[in-house]
């Protein structure tokens, strides 16, 4: 039986990616080169990845197991475009109608303040749910989402597509041989810190686990922001986002006892396809690819990094390891 997916939110650049990978994108509907944000060259990069995947028998595009069957967004025009391009049967007037009759839900609205109310409907129905980043505007709401999912036994996850980057995982696996014990890490991603900091946090966590952060010291300028994290092992992790950077979308440098090693992604939007595939697998098995504890750890840490950056370099924030909060 085909898994029926409700997609909520097309006002950022994720709705077209998820719907396109799952349903395919009609060759009769041109892939746009701009969104409400203006010109976006990433659309061309994604389009190349999509069309190559469609012709690769090893890649499940369109998905043989799932289909986006309903779509909603407050931005009606963008939802209508994606519905037409991806052959989505139901373009609904509200989110609740889109969720009705679905087997799983994608919450992709750009405003994180909208996520809890949308997730509440899906999670109370026990539906497997993906919630886009940032999970919510604050750690208390993050916890409410996790508790709601636990109460209704609804599998869910959130976070960055870089978690599903094969090139990042391969790089992480080489580090014991290339640098030995890690002593310091630098991670930079493109975009504003409040929305894209989670990418840097997830990349860092794949390379040096961030479960034991003892101190944060933030920094911010007109086009850059981030924080220096100190772990209980004394390893330091510098996380930074650059608003004016587009290429590469991310990179990392790991320093260790035997030198350093650098990574930048070589799999592009295939990491996004990996996230979509993980969502479909969760809808099939009800086993989430990320534990609730790790969802909260990384989502909350991304919020703390943004908060530290706003306070500036003169504010050293000491963390209580037992609570995970300053």
Beta strands, then each sheet from edge to edge (+ up, - down):
strand 1: 3-8
strand 2: 34-35
strand 3: 38-39
strand 4: 66-72
strand 5: 90-91
strand 6: 104-107
strand 7: 128-131
strand 8: 156-158
strand 9: 182-190
strand 10: 213-220
strand 11: 224-231
strand 12: 236-242
strand 13: 250-256
strand 14: 259-264
strand 15: 316-318
sheet 1: 5+ 4+ 1+ 6+ 7+ 8+
sheet 2: 2+ 3-
sheet 3: 14+ 13- 9+ 12+ 11- 10+ 15-
end
